[in-house]
Amino acid sequence: MTTALLILSIFALALAVATVVTVFRDGRGPSVPPRSHYEDPQFRSPAASY
């Protein structure tokens, strides 16, 4: 029983570490939202540059 919990804990820790590494080192940089829909000018921000 304790062996199973130890293996499960190691697995959970490995997933947590992989998540943190991916968040900080994914190499994709900032991205913009997809432009797959019509943008209604009525709902644009007044400071929008386009």
N, CA, C and O atoms as a GROMACS GRO file, in nm:
protein
  200
    1MET      N    1   0.083  -0.120   0.000
    1MET     CA    2   0.000   0.000   0.000
    1MET      C    3   0.087   0.126   0.000
    1MET      O    4   0.062   0.219  -0.077
    2THR      N    5   0.188   0.130   0.086
    2THR     CA    6   0.272   0.249   0.091
    2THR      C    7   0.356   0.263  -0.035
    2THR      O    8   0.390   0.375  -0.076
    3THR      N    9   0.390   0.151  -0.097
    3THR     CA   10   0.466   0.158  -0.222
    3THR      C   11   0.384   0.225  -0.332
    3THR      O   12   0.436   0.306  -0.408
    4ALA      N   13   0.256   0.191  -0.338
    4ALA     CA   14   0.168   0.251  -0.438
    4ALA      C   15   0.154   0.401  -0.413
    4ALA      O   16   0.154   0.480  -0.508
    5LEU      N   17   0.142   0.441  -0.289
    5LEU     CA   18   0.132   0.585  -0.258
    5LEU      C   19   0.262   0.657  -0.290
    5LEU      O   20   0.259   0.772  -0.334
    6LEU      N   21   0.374   0.593  -0.267
    6LEU     CA   22   0.502   0.653  -0.300
    6LEU      C   23   0.517   0.671  -0.451
    6LEU      O   24   0.562   0.776  -0.496
    7ILE      N   25   0.479   0.570  -0.527
    7ILE     CA   26   0.486   0.580  -0.673
    7ILE      C   27   0.391   0.688  -0.723
    7ILE      O   28   0.426   0.765  -0.812
    8LEU      N   29   0.271   0.694  -0.667
    8LEU     CA   30   0.174   0.797  -0.706
    8LEU      C   31   0.225   0.937  -0.671
    8LEU      O   32   0.206   1.030  -0.749
    9SER      N   33   0.288   0.951  -0.556
    9SER     CA   34   0.343   1.081  -0.516
    9SER      C   35   0.456   1.124  -0.609
    9SER      O   36   0.464   1.241  -0.648
   10ILE      N   37   0.543   1.031  -0.646
   10ILE     CA   38   0.653   1.063  -0.738
   10ILE      C   39   0.597   1.103  -0.874
   10ILE      O   40   0.646   1.197  -0.937
   11PHE      N   41   0.495   1.031  -0.920
   11PHE     CA   42   0.432   1.063  -1.048
   11PHE      C   43   0.369   1.203  -1.045
   11PHE      O   44   0.385   1.280  -1.139
   12ALA      N   45   0.298   1.235  -0.937
   12ALA     CA   46   0.235   1.366  -0.924
   12ALA      C   47   0.341   1.477  -0.918
   12ALA      O   48   0.322   1.583  -0.977
   13LEU      N   49   0.450   1.452  -0.849
   13LEU     CA   50   0.558   1.550  -0.841
   13LEU      C   51   0.622   1.571  -0.978
   13LEU      O   52   0.654   1.684  -1.014
   14ALA      N   53   0.641   1.464  -1.053
   14ALA     CA   54   0.700   1.475  -1.187
   14ALA      C   55   0.608   1.556  -1.278
   14ALA      O   56   0.657   1.637  -1.357
   15LEU      N   57   0.478   1.535  -1.270
   15LEU     CA   58   0.385   1.612  -1.352
   15LEU      C   59   0.386   1.760  -1.312
   15LEU      O   60   0.380   1.847  -1.399
   16ALA      N   61   0.394   1.788  -1.184
   16ALA     CA   62   0.398   1.927  -1.138
   16ALA      C   63   0.525   1.996  -1.187
   16ALA      O   64   0.520   2.111  -1.232
   17VAL      N   65   0.638   1.927  -1.178
   17VAL     CA   66   0.764   1.985  -1.225
   17VAL      C   67   0.759   2.007  -1.376
   17VAL      O   68   0.806   2.111  -1.424
   18ALA      N   69   0.704   1.912  -1.449
   18ALA     CA   70   0.694   1.928  -1.594
   18ALA      C   71   0.605   2.046  -1.631
   18ALA      O   72   0.632   2.116  -1.728
   19THR      N   73   0.499   2.068  -1.555
   19THR     CA   74   0.410   2.180  -1.581
   19THR      C   75   0.482   2.313  -1.559
   19THR      O   76   0.471   2.404  -1.640
   20VAL      N   77   0.556   2.323  -1.449
   20VAL     CA   78   0.628   2.447  -1.420
   20VAL      C   79   0.735   2.472  -1.526
   20VAL      O   80   0.752   2.586  -1.570
   21VAL      N   81   0.806   2.370  -1.567
   21VAL     CA   82   0.909   2.386  -1.670
   21VAL      C   83   0.845   2.430  -1.801
   21VAL      O   84   0.900   2.517  -1.869
   22THR      N   85   0.732   2.373  -1.836
   22THR     CA   86   0.664   2.410  -1.960
   22THR      C   87   0.615   2.555  -1.956
   22THR      O   88   0.622   2.626  -2.056
   23VAL      N   89   0.565   2.597  -1.841
   23VAL     CA   90   0.516   2.734  -1.829
   23VAL      C   91   0.629   2.835  -1.852
   23VAL      O   92   0.608   2.936  -1.918
   24PHE      N   93   0.746   2.808  -1.798
   24PHE     CA   94   0.854   2.904  -1.807
   24PHE      C   95   0.947   2.885  -1.926
   24PHE      O   96   1.020   2.978  -1.960
   25ARG      N   97   0.946   2.769  -1.991
   25ARG     CA   98   1.044   2.743  -2.096
   25ARG      C   99   0.982   2.682  -2.221
   25ARG      O  100   1.047   2.602  -2.288
   26ASP      N  101   0.860   2.718  -2.255
   26ASP     CA  102   0.798   2.656  -2.373
   26ASP      C  103   0.853   2.714  -2.503
   26ASP      O  104   0.841   2.650  -2.608
   27GLY      N  105   0.912   2.833  -2.499
   27GLY     CA  106   0.978   2.889  -2.616
   27GLY      C  107   0.885   2.944  -2.721
   27GLY      O  108   0.931   2.982  -2.829
   28ARG      N  109   0.757   2.950  -2.695
   28ARG     CA  110   0.664   2.999  -2.796
   28ARG      C  111   0.647   3.150  -2.791
   28ARG      O  112   0.607   3.209  -2.891
   29GLY      N  113   0.676   3.213  -2.681
   29GLY     CA  114   0.662   3.356  -2.668
   29GLY      C  115   0.516   3.398  -2.659
   29GLY      O  116   0.427   3.313  -2.657
   30PRO      N  117   0.491   3.528  -2.654
   30PRO     CA  118   0.354   3.575  -2.644
   30PRO      C  119   0.277   3.548  -2.772
   30PRO      O  120   0.333   3.551  -2.882
   31SER      N  121   0.150   3.522  -2.758
   31SER     CA  122   0.068   3.496  -2.876
   31SER      C  123  -0.059   3.580  -2.869
   31SER      O  124  -0.104   3.618  -2.761
   32VAL      N  125  -0.115   3.606  -2.984
   32VAL     CA  126  -0.239   3.683  -2.992
   32VAL      C  127  -0.356   3.587  -3.006
   32VAL      O  128  -0.338   3.474  -3.051
   33PRO      N  129  -0.475   3.629  -2.968
   33PRO     CA  130  -0.592   3.544  -2.984
   33PRO      C  131  -0.621   3.518  -3.132
   33PRO      O  132  -0.583   3.599  -3.216
   34PRO      N  133  -0.686   3.412  -3.163
   34PRO     CA  134  -0.716   3.383  -3.304
   34PRO      C  135  -0.812   3.485  -3.362
   34PRO      O  136  -0.899   3.536  -3.292
   35ARG      N  137  -0.797   3.513  -3.490
   35ARG     CA  138  -0.883   3.610  -3.560
   35ARG      C  139  -0.987   3.535  -3.643
   35ARG      O  140  -0.998   3.558  -3.763
   36SER      N  141  -1.062   3.449  -3.580
   36SER     CA  142  -1.154   3.363  -3.654
   36SER      C  143  -1.298   3.413  -3.650
   36SER      O  144  -1.388   3.342  -3.694
   37HIS      N  145  -1.320   3.531  -3.599
   37HIS     CA  146  -1.458   3.580  -3.592
   37HIS      C  147  -1.462   3.728  -3.634
   37HIS      O  148  -1.360   3.797  -3.634
   38TYR      N  149  -1.580   3.772  -3.669
   38TYR     CA  150  -1.601   3.912  -3.706
   38TYR      C  151  -1.589   3.998  -3.580
   38TYR      O  152  -1.648   3.967  -3.477
   39GLU      N  153  -1.514   4.105  -3.590
   39GLU     CA  154  -1.499   4.195  -3.478
   39GLU      C  155  -1.594   4.313  -3.494
   39GLU      O  156  -1.580   4.392  -3.586
   40ASP      N  157  -1.689   4.324  -3.403
   40ASP     CA  158  -1.788   4.430  -3.408
   40ASP      C  159  -1.725   4.561  -3.358
   40ASP      O  160  -1.679   4.566  -3.244
   41PRO      N  161  -1.722   4.666  -3.441
   41PRO     CA  162  -1.660   4.792  -3.399
   41PRO      C  163  -1.726   4.855  -3.277
   41PRO      O  164  -1.663   4.934  -3.206
   42GLN      N  165  -1.850   4.821  -3.251
   42GLN     CA  166  -1.921   4.877  -3.136
   42GLN      C  167  -1.856   4.833  -3.004
   42GLN      O  168  -1.865   4.904  -2.904
   43PHE      N  169  -1.791   4.719  -3.003
   43PHE     CA  170  -1.734   4.667  -2.880
   43PHE      C  171  -1.582   4.682  -2.874
   43PHE      O  172  -1.519   4.622  -2.787
   44ARG      N  173  -1.524   4.759  -2.964
   44ARG     CA  174  -1.380   4.783  -2.959
   44ARG      C  175  -1.345   4.880  -2.847
   44ARG      O  176  -1.425   4.965  -2.808
   45SER      N  177  -1.225   4.866  -2.798
   45SER     CA  178  -1.174   4.959  -2.700
   45SER      C  179  -1.144   5.092  -2.768
   45SER      O  180  -1.100   5.092  -2.882
   46PRO      N  181  -1.167   5.204  -2.701
   46PRO     CA  182  -1.135   5.333  -2.761
   46PRO      C  183  -0.986   5.347  -2.792
   46PRO      O  184  -0.948   5.425  -2.879
   47ALA      N  185  -0.902   5.273  -2.722
   47ALA     CA  186  -0.758   5.282  -2.744
   47ALA      C  187  -0.708   5.179  -2.845
   47ALA      O  188  -0.588   5.165  -2.864
   48ALA      N  189  -0.798   5.108  -2.910
   48ALA     CA  190  -0.757   5.007  -3.009
   48ALA      C  191  -0.685   5.076  -3.125
   48ALA      O  192  -0.730   5.180  -3.173
   49SER      N  193  -0.576   5.017  -3.168
   49SER     CA  194  -0.494   5.081  -3.271
   49SER      C  195  -0.528   5.032  -3.412
   49SER      O  196  -0.458   5.068  -3.507
   50TYR      N  197  -0.629   4.954  -3.428
   50TYR     CA  198  -0.663   4.904  -3.562
   50TYR      C  199  -0.805   4.934  -3.599
   50TYR      O  200  -0.849   4.898  -3.708
   0.00000   0.00000   0.00000
